[in-house]
Every structure is written in structure tokens, then in C-alpha cells.
Amino acid sequence: MLAVETEWKAASAGPQALPGFCGHSRLRLPLAGRACDAQLLRYDAAGFHVSAFAAAGIAMPATIERSVQKRQAEFFFGRLAAALAIQEHGHAAGQVTIGAMREPVFPAALAGTITHTGSVAAAAVLPAYYCQGFGIDIEQPIAASSIDSVEQLVLDRFERILLQGLAQLPYPTALALVFSAKESFYKAVARAVGRIFDFSALRLEAFDLTAQRMRFVTQEALCADWPSGRRCEVAFCLLAGGEVLTAFSW
């Protein structure tokens, strides 16, 4: 089970003085029989300033320099969370660059993943030899005005019936969890698959609220490691701010 998000006080050299910083916590993720901590940073994009990049020693790509303030804050706090995760594993906080598929590229010895939504960013890393792929994702509960479009994008008929039968969770939260789980799966297997694939490639089969797990099955052959019919489980939890977080490794 994913642990509840808990407060973690950063060291004196931590991010507290950075513009837009609002809080730092950690979350224990049990992945493929091994646990690791996701580093979560809460921030206020309106209070962010690009001077934070130099202050924290994080490179600012030209595309981010030209972006709006909100995108700059997302990128910065995602990379800062990644630096904290890397340091916690005993590595120097090198730059996390941008790959050919726009994915974050971590140091070769590490498998890492970054996510952000609204006012929270998170990152986690594992030693590269622990897994072949690793992904986490955070989402807000789906807004009422977006439910129809997200359903059409993410769910098939079977999945929609399954979610509508979950009385223990508000439907916008349950829908966000499935969306997030499929995003985490995509991040974890994208390198092995080597191409973009749709949400329909993965179907929700079961939802275990007690164990905080969702079981999925592939609906198409994605690659040699992920043929049609392979099953997997994605872990999840609800964060203190109402967001959902999912995690998957293989």
C-alpha cells in the first residue's frame, strides 16, 4: 500500500527560500517488491520567478525560458524534486535533461520519473538495475466540464461500467485515477515500446481500494515484453491536497 503523504522538513540548504515554494513532503512507494520515496514539492506558480533556476543550480532550457510563468514553475519544481530524489540515493544532483520523446533523462545509473499538476510536482528514482521502467503521475480530480471528454479519451465501455460501480470514491476522483494510472504505465514502458500508443492499449480489470491497487491488461501487442494480454498492477494513493498519485514499475 502507498503510505500517506507525510511532511518532511528539508535541510537548511533546502528549497524554502525559493520563490513560489510552499512545502516539501515525501511518499513511500512500494514498487516491484522494493520501496522508494517520491519527493513532493508544493508551489505557487504566481509567486515563482526564473531567478530560482540559477539559485538552485538547475539548467533552464531555451524552450522553458520562452514559456509562460506557469510552465516555468512546473518545469523548475519537477526538476528540483528530481534533484532531491537523486541526492537521497547518494548521487550528485546532475542535470535531468530532455530526451527525444520529451521524457526526462536521468543519470545512467538511475531510473527516474517526474510528474506535476496544478500546484504540486513530484519525482522518484530507483537504481537502474532494479527495474526496466518506472513511472509516477499526479492528477487533479476531473472537472465536471471535462468528464465527458476524458471518458471518451481514457475509457472503454467495460471500464466505464466498472468505475460507475465504485461507490466508495467520487467519480471524478476514480476517473482521474484511471487516467493517471495509464499515464504512469506509459512513462514506465515508453522506452521499451519506442512509439506513442493510445490509452486504449491498456484496460482496467479490477479496482482494489483496500490495497490501493488497480489491475490492468494490455489490449494490443506493444513490444516483445508487453504482448497483448499481459497483466500488471498500478499502485495509487490520494494526496493531502486532494490530488491522486499513481506509480508503476516493471
N, C-alpha and C positions, 0 to 999 in steps of 0.2 A: 504494500500500500504506500502511496505517496504521503509523506509526512505533511503536516500542516505548515504553512509558511510561518517562519519564526523570525523575530528581529535579530539582527546581528550587528553589533557595534563595530564599526570599522576602526582601524588603527588611526593614530594621529595624522598620518600621511594620507589618509583616505580621501574620499570624494566630497566630504561635507562642504568644503568651501567653493566647490564648482558651481557656476551659475546654472540654476534650474534644478539642482539636486534636491530631492525630497526624502529619500530614505533608502536603506540598504538592508536586504534580508537574504536568507538562504533557504533552500528547499531540498530535502534529501530525495533523490530519485533512485529507486531500485531498478536497474537495467540489466537484463540478461544474467540475473543472479549476482550482479555486482552493483554496489551503491555508489553514487557520486552526488555532489552538491551542485544545484543550479544557483547561480548568483543573480539575484533580482535587484534591480535599481528602479526606484520610482522617481519621476521627474515631472517638472512643469515646463512644457515646451515654450510657453510665453516668456518664461524667465531665463531661457537659455541664451548664451552668447557664444559666438565662434571662438572667442579667446580661450574657451575651455579645451580646445584641441591642443594648443601649444602648452597650456598649463599641465595637462595630463600626459603629454608626450605621445598623442595619438595623431597619426597622419590623416590629413583631410584631402581626399581625392578631389580632383577638379570638378567632377560631376556633383559632389556634395557641396563644394564651395559655391556653385551656381544655383543650388537648391533653395527652397523656402526654409524658413526657420524651423518649422515642424519636422521636416525631413532631416535637417542637420542635427536636431536634438535626438531623433530616433537613431540615426547612424552613430552619433557620438556615444550615447549611453549603451547601445548594443555592443560597441567595441570596448567600452570601458568595462562592462560586465564580463566580456571575453578576457580582457587583461587580468581581471581579478581571478577568474576561473583558472587561467593558465598559471598565474603566480601561486595559487593554492596547491597546484600539482608540482610545485618546486621548480618550475621553468621560468626563465626570464620572460617578461611580458613583451615579446616581439610583436610586430605589426600583423594584424589579421587582414590580409589583402582580399581583393575581389576576383573571383575566378571567371572562367569563360561563360558559365551559365548564371552569372551574377551571385554565385554562392560565396560565403566567407571561406577563405583559405587559411587554415591554421598551420602552425609549425608541423613539420612532417611526423614528429613523434606523437602527435595528438590527434584524436578525432574530436571535433568540436562542432557546436551548433549555437546559433544566435536567433532570438526572436524579439519582437516588440509589438506593442499595440497601445494606442491611447497614451497613457502616461506611465507605462512600465516596460522595461526591457530586461531580458534575461539571457544568460549564456551558460553553457556547461561543457566540460571536456572530459574525455577518457583517454588513457593511453591507447595509442592506435592499435596495439596488438590485442586489446580486449574485444574489439568488435569490428565488423566490416562497414557499418554505417550507424549513424546516430543523429536523431532529430528531436527537437522540442519546439513547441509552438504555443503561443498565448493568444487568446481571442476574447473580445467582449461578448456578452450575450447578444444575440442577433436582434437588431432593432425591428420593431413591428413592421415598419415600412419596407424592410429588406427580406422578410421571411420568405415570401413567395419566390423571389429571385434566387435566394440562397438554396432553398429546397430544390429548385429546378437544376441548379448547378451541381449540388452535392449528393442528393438522394435519389434512389430509385423507389419504385412503389413499395417494395418489401421493406426498405429501410424507413420509409415514412410511416408505415403502419407500426413498426417496432417502436419508433420514437413516440408516436402518439399514445402508446400504451404505457409509457413511463410516468406514472402518477407522482413519483417521488421528486421529480425535477421539473421546474418550469420549462415549457417547450423551447423558449428562446435560448436557454442555457444548454439543454440537451442538443439542440441543433448546432450550437457553437462548438460543443464537444466533438461532434462527429466531423464538422468542418476542420477543427484543429487537429484531430487525430489523423485525418487524411493528409494534412499538411506535414505533420511530423513524420509520417510514413514516407511521404515524397522526399523530404530532406534526407532521410536515412538511406534510401535506396537509389536516389538520383544518379549518383556516381556510377553505380553498378549498371543501371539501366541505360544511361548515356543519352537519353532523349526526354522530351516533355511528354507526359501522359495525363489523361483526364482523371477526375475524381471517380468516374465510373469503373476504373480499373480495380477498385477496392470496395467490397461490400461489407457493411456491418451485419454481423450474425447474432451477436449477443452483447448485452449491457449488464455488467455486474457492479451495482452501486456499492455493495459492501466491500468488495475487493478493490474498487476503483480501477476496473479494467474493462476494456472493450475488445471483443474478438472480431476480427475481420478475415475475409477470404478474398484472394485475388480473382478477378473475373476475366483476366486475359494474361497471356504469356508476356511478361515484362522483360525478362532476360533469363539466362540459364539458371541463376539462383532463385528466380521468382517466376516459376511457371504458373499457369492458370490452376487454381485450386489450392495454392499454398495458404496456410492459415498463420495468423500472427495475433499478438495481443498488444494493445497500446494502453499504457497507464495514464491516469488523469487525476487531477485534483482541482478544487475551487480555491482561488486565491482570496486574500483578505479584502481586496478591492472589488470583488465580485467577478473578476475575470476567470477564465478557465485555462488550465495548462495541461498539455499532453506531452508524453515522452515515449520514444520508441528507439530501440537499438537492436541490432541483429549480428 
